[in-house]
Amino acid sequence: MTFHYERVVAPAGGLRLHLNENTAGCSPRVLEALHNLNRTDIATYPDYDGAIAATARRLAIAPERLVLTNGLDDGILAATVWALKGSPVTAPYEAIIVVPAFDMYAACVDAVGGTVIQVPLRADFAFPRSEVIDAITPRTRAIFLTDPNNPTGLRIPRADLEAIVAAANGAMVFVDEAYADFAGDSLIGNPLAESRANVVVGRTFAKAYGLAGLRAGALVGTPETMEALRRTVPPYTLNVGATVALPAAFEDAAYFDWYLDQVRASRQLLYDALDRHGVTYWPSAANFVLARFGADLDRVLSGLAARQVIVRDRSRDPGCAGCARITTGVLAHTQRCVDALKEVLCGVA
Ligand SMILES: *Cc1c(COP(=O)(O)O)cnc(C)c1O
């Protein structure tokens, strides 16, 4: 079995609620910072010191505990290479992935010749703590966890995380916190991430900060692990635009807070609409909601698309039959989706 990232094409001009992007765009300060770049800046290999210092301050960690990457995807690849390095062809190292999950973990494990061991979430997407621990073998080199989960939006109980790290036997425990800004909670700062050499936390500035097009992510762990990971990441992986965008985005706290408020209000707006239509959903700690439309799914997807609203079909993910994932960003955008959904489900034209 091989794995790859499934790219989805979205028609131009549609409302993009399918990739959990920031639907408001980045802070205007980011654009200003990009405007201030000059021709020499573009012609020069970027200096990361300012971006590293600003990001370390934002995450409240020492710079030694941080590696910036060209999007978190780049960080996932680097961490996978580090963890599965030397995997024997005859008896490949194993990576445990709790599914449904972001495609990139399996794609990267596959790319470096490791074996993907999938552990499904339990009924109603409950976290499978004992199943993950039971899947650990002497060949396990990586365990990929996502908190909050994508596509369910559910959190991993902290006790479950601790139990897995304790049982990991030195295998890398990669905790993908792409949506931690929305959850308002992080493993960074927890003794688990501070002291364990095998715990790597991944962050992205694509989602809450709206920098998906610039590509900016981060890995966080012990100074020793980050030192090792730095050797796996290309020396100039972040482009000059991203290096000036990060400090500018962090300075605009008001914009960030406004967006988190929009996301909270949007989730509630969507929950209320789904309740009215009798559609099952899972309360999300992220900027999207997974909803089970069941037999109506195809009608919902095509009906929304016909109204220029793009949501993500997740029905082929394990345990997600009949499900779509809907980004909840700017309130007005969510309202457009809710209105379109009403037309589709109630047959009003
Ligand atoms: C979006 C996403 C990423 C990728 O972030 P980039 O910084 O855009 O590469 C990683 N993990 C999860 C779970 C995501 O949803």
The ligand as a MOL file (V3000), in Angstrom:
LIG
                    3D

  0  0  0     0  0            999 V3000
M  V30 BEGIN CTAB
M  V30 COUNTS 15 15 0 0 0
M  V30 BEGIN ATOM
M  V30 1 C -2.5620 22.1670 7.6430 0
M  V30 2 C -1.9150 21.1150 8.4180 0
M  V30 3 C -0.5130 20.9810 8.4120 0
M  V30 4 C 0.3690 21.6950 7.4270 0
M  V30 5 O 0.7010 22.9580 7.7420 0
M  V30 6 P 1.6070 23.7880 6.7460 0
M  V30 7 O 2.3460 24.6910 7.6540 0
M  V30 8 O 0.6950 24.5060 5.8060 0
M  V30 9 O 2.5270 22.8690 6.0110 0
M  V30 10 C 0.0530 20.0350 9.2390 0
M  V30 11 N -0.7020 19.2520 10.0390 0
M  V30 12 C -2.0400 19.3290 10.0460 0
M  V30 13 C -2.8260 18.4340 10.9380 0
M  V30 14 C -2.6850 20.2540 9.2300 0
M  V30 15 O -4.0230 20.2760 9.1900 0
M  V30 END ATOM
M  V30 BEGIN BOND
M  V30 1 1 1 2
M  V30 2 1 2 3
M  V30 3 2 2 14
M  V30 4 1 3 4
M  V30 5 2 3 10
M  V30 6 1 4 5
M  V30 7 1 5 6
M  V30 8 2 6 7
M  V30 9 1 6 8
M  V30 10 1 6 9
M  V30 11 1 10 11
M  V30 12 2 11 12
M  V30 13 1 12 13
M  V30 14 1 12 14
M  V30 15 1 14 15
M  V30 END BOND
M  V30 END CTAB
M  END
